[in-house]
């Protein structure tokens, strides 16, 4: 998960009661035949796929969000590592690090977590979850940005981790929408 997503999720973790999705966020989560759950949420953005990709997968875009540390090795088997604090160092316990399983520039990014800073409940289970991030051009200048997490198993520990990201990912989706639409405002409907 991108650090902005982690930051958003950490902020959302304090929420109690049923979560409500922000305007424009769609939740199409489902359970696989084997019982594993897939957390899947998306938003349509009036902007180019390149803006979303820049914010997700390029060091300058990640740092532009206010993060002090970002390292991207964009290749199959490469890493995306981001630091939460000004003192964060690559490989330290204040970074989140994902291994890149596969990617298609400006279309698809598949990640597996290798290290997570303190915060998410049962973070050790996050290493069993695969993220599939898709960026899909749509009609009328829209781009659908979807975050899917596959592999949430059964049990209370997985339930807590699932709920953590279910509440946090929408904040990242809407922040990316705001960022990209600010750079490329949607046409006026007046």
Secondary structure, DSSP 8 states (H G I E B T S, - for coil): --HHHHHHHHHHTT--SS----TT-EE--EE-TTS-EEEEEEEEEES-HHHHHHHHH-HHHHHHTT-SEEEE--STT-EEEEESSTT--TTSTTEEEEEEEEEETTTEEEEEEEE--TTSTTGGGGGG-EEEEEEEE-GGGEEEEEEEEEEE-SSHHHHHHHHHHHHHHHHHHHHHHHHHHHHS------
